Protein backbone atom coordinates (compact mmCIF):
# COMPACT_ATOMS: atom_id res chain seq x y z
CA UNK A 1 0.00 0.00 0.00
CA UNK A 2 1.54 3.29 -1.07
CA UNK A 3 1.66 6.54 0.87
CA UNK A 4 -0.94 8.10 -1.40
CA UNK A 5 -3.44 5.38 -0.55
CA UNK A 6 -2.73 5.68 3.17
CA UNK A 7 -3.32 9.46 2.98
CA UNK A 8 -6.55 8.94 1.01
CA UNK A 9 -8.27 6.94 3.78
CA UNK A 10 -8.44 9.71 6.44
CA UNK A 11 -9.30 12.27 3.74
CA UNK A 12 -12.24 10.13 2.67
CA UNK A 13 -13.46 9.72 6.25
CA UNK A 14 -13.18 13.48 6.84
CA UNK A 15 -15.04 14.18 3.60
CA UNK A 16 -17.90 11.89 4.58
CA UNK A 17 -18.15 13.55 8.00
CA UNK A 18 -18.22 17.01 6.39
CA UNK A 19 -20.92 15.95 3.93
CA UNK A 20 -23.02 14.48 6.75
CA UNK A 21 -22.65 17.75 8.66
CA UNK A 22 -23.64 19.66 5.53
CA UNK A 23 -26.79 17.58 5.20
CA UNK A 24 -27.79 18.10 8.82
CA UNK A 25 -26.73 21.74 9.35
CA UNK A 26 -27.66 23.00 5.85
CA UNK A 27 -24.48 25.06 5.49
CA UNK A 28 -22.75 25.43 2.14
CA UNK A 29 -19.30 25.65 3.74
CA UNK A 30 -19.49 22.02 4.80
CA UNK A 31 -20.52 21.03 1.26
CA UNK A 32 -17.52 22.82 -0.23
CA UNK A 33 -15.00 21.43 2.27
CA UNK A 34 -16.46 17.93 2.00
CA UNK A 35 -16.37 18.06 -1.79
CA UNK A 36 -12.77 19.26 -1.87
CA UNK A 37 -11.64 16.52 0.50
CA UNK A 38 -13.64 13.91 -1.44
CA UNK A 39 -11.91 14.89 -4.68
CA UNK A 40 -8.54 14.92 -2.90
CA UNK A 41 -9.14 11.44 -1.49
CA UNK A 42 -10.17 10.09 -4.89
CA UNK A 43 -7.11 11.58 -6.61
CA UNK A 44 -4.77 10.24 -3.92
CA UNK A 45 -6.41 6.83 -4.13
CA UNK A 46 -6.06 6.67 -7.92
CA UNK A 47 -2.41 7.74 -7.74
CA UNK A 48 -1.77 5.20 -5.00
CA UNK A 49 -3.34 2.36 -6.97
CA UNK A 50 -1.52 3.31 -10.17
CA UNK A 51 1.84 3.34 -8.36
CA UNK A 52 1.26 -0.06 -6.83
Buried (B, 14 or more C-beta within 10 A) or exposed (E): EBEBBEBBBEBBEBBBBBBEBBEEEEEEEBBEBBBEBBEBBBEBBEBBEEEE
